[in-house]
């Protein structure tokens, strides 16, 4: 016989209609809580069910851009990218996890690219808030914010907890030179092989000159 949690899940009823159902591991830590007829109530700051990306444990910052990562043990990882005007997420791979990129703030000048399994380079433009982009596991990929004034915010959901990166200076040769030059500018393309950090975000010199940011 199906359990009450399975019945609630399979019926696709809103959680409000199943307030007393608790799934295995749902309440790993509750530092302070109270109960009433509707179940357990807990403040978001007092439970490990809630992840605060703005105060995540791992944080990277470059050239006015930033990224925050939070690993959900044994399940997945989440990241928040803030990409400044003329910001570039240089090419890298995540060998052990695929992911979905969800745009919370974006503009028509944001461009994403990746190398497909058959070797084809795919460039995606016109990305809008609410759009979601799939990045296959192990695919070499990058992003460019060509806007002069608008930053971009992207939430990334990985389908596994191991989000080890392969450095861009090792992988950049996989991208056709014509794509590098057209998308990033020759100056920026030359800089890529000199960088050793995982997943660096830099500013494109050509874009910054055109936008009057230097």
N, C-alpha and C positions, 0 to 999 in steps of 0.2 A: 504494500500500500504506500502511495506517495506521502511524503511528509508534508506538514503545513507549509514549509518554505518552498518545496517543489510545486505545490498547488498554486501558491501565490505567484511564483516565477512563470509557470507555464500559462497561467491565465492572463499574463501581461497586465495585471491590475496595477494602478498607481500605488506607490509605496504607502501613501496616506491610508489606503484601504487595508493595508497589512501592517499596522504599526507595531505589532508585538513580535513579528518574525525577525529572528536574528540568525544570520548565516555564520558558518564556522569561521572564526577568526575576525568577525566583524568588530568586536570590542577588545582589541589587544591590550590597550591601556586606557583607563579613565581615571585621571587624577582627581577630578571632582565631578560629581553628578548627583542628580536627584531623580526619583521615579514618581510617576503618577499613573492615572488610568490609561494614558496613551503610550506608556513605555518609558524608556530612558531618555533623559535630556542632558546634553553635555555641551559646554562651550567649545567652539572650534579651536580655541587656543589650548584646550586641555585634553585633546585626544589625538592619537597618532593616525586616526582615520582621515585627518585633514592635513594636506601638505601645502605649506606656504612657499611658493616658488620665489617670492621676492626676498625671502630670508633662508634660502636653501643652503645646504652645507657646502656645496661646491660652487664657486663663482669665478667667472673669467671676465675681464674687462680690457677692451682695447679701443683706442681712438674714439671715445664717446659711445661705443657700443658695449653690450654686455650679454652674458648668458648665465643662466642659473639652472642647476640640475638637482633633481631629487630622485633617489632610487627607492622604489617600493619593494622591500625585501622579498625575493622569491617570485615576484610577479612582473614588474615592468619598471620603466623609468620615465620621467617627465622632464622636459626642459622648457625654458622660456628664453627666447632670443629677442633682444632689442637691437635693431640695426639702424644706425644713424644715417642721415643723408650721405650719399656717396659711399656707404659702408658695403664691404664685400666679405662674405663668409667664404674663405678660400677652400678649394676642393679637398675633401676628405672622405673616408669610408667608415662605416660602422659594420665590421665583419659579422657580428653575431646577432644583430637585431634589425628587423625592418622597422619603419616608422611612418607616422602620419603627421604632416605639418598643417596646423590650423591657424589661419590668419585672424587675429583680433583687430589689428590696425594695419592697413596696407594701402598701397597706391598703385596706379596702373603702370608705374615705372619700375616696379619690383620685378625682378627676373630670377627664375630658378632654372638650373640645368643639371642633368645627370647623364651618365653613360649607361645605356641599357645593356642587358646581358648579351645581345647580338652585336654589340660594339657601336650601335647608333647613338649619336649625341642628341639629346632631347632638350630643347629650350622652351620654357613655359613663361609667357608674358601675360599681362593683364590680370594678375592675381588680385582678388578683391577680398575685403573682410567677409568671413564666413566660408571662403573657399578652403578646401582640404586637399592636400597633395600627398600621394603615396610615394615613399622612397623605398625601393626594394632593399632587402638585406644585402649588404656588401656593395651596393652601387656607389660609384664615385659621384659626388654631387657638390653643388656650390650655390650661392645666392648673391645677387647684386641689387642694391637699392640705388637706382639711378636718379632718384628725386633729389632736388637741391634743397628742399625745405622740410620734407615729411619723413619722420622716422617710421619704422616698421616693427610691429610686435607679432611674434609667431610663437604659438605653443606647439611643442613637439611631443608626441606620445610614441614611445618605443615599445615593441611587443616582447620585450625581454629585459632583464635587469642588467645584462652585461653590455654596456655602451662604450667599450674600449674603442678608441679612435686609431686609425692609421694616419700617420702624419702626411700632410699635403706635399711636402718636398719629395716624398717617395712616390706618390701617386700621380703627380701632375702630368707626367709624360703620357698618361693614358688619354688625355684630352687633346683633340686635334688642335694644332697650332692656330689654324684659322679661327676656331671658336674662341680660343684664349685671347687673340688679338682683337677680334670684333667685340667680344663681350666685356673684356676687362681692360683693354688698352695695352699696348706693348710694354709700357713701363711697369704696370702692375703684373703682367705676365712674367716679366723678368724677375720680379721680387719674390715670386712664389717659391722658387727653388732655394731661396736663402732662408726661409722660415722653418723652424723646427718645432714650434709649439703645436699641440693638437688643436684643431678647429679654431685657428686664429680668425679674428674679424679685424680688418684693416680699412683704411679709407683709400679710395681710388684717386691717385694724383690728377689724372686727366679730368675726371668728373669734378673734383674740387676746384680746379682752375676754371673750368667752364661755368661753374656755379658761383664763382667769386668768393669761395670759402678759404682761399689762401692769399 
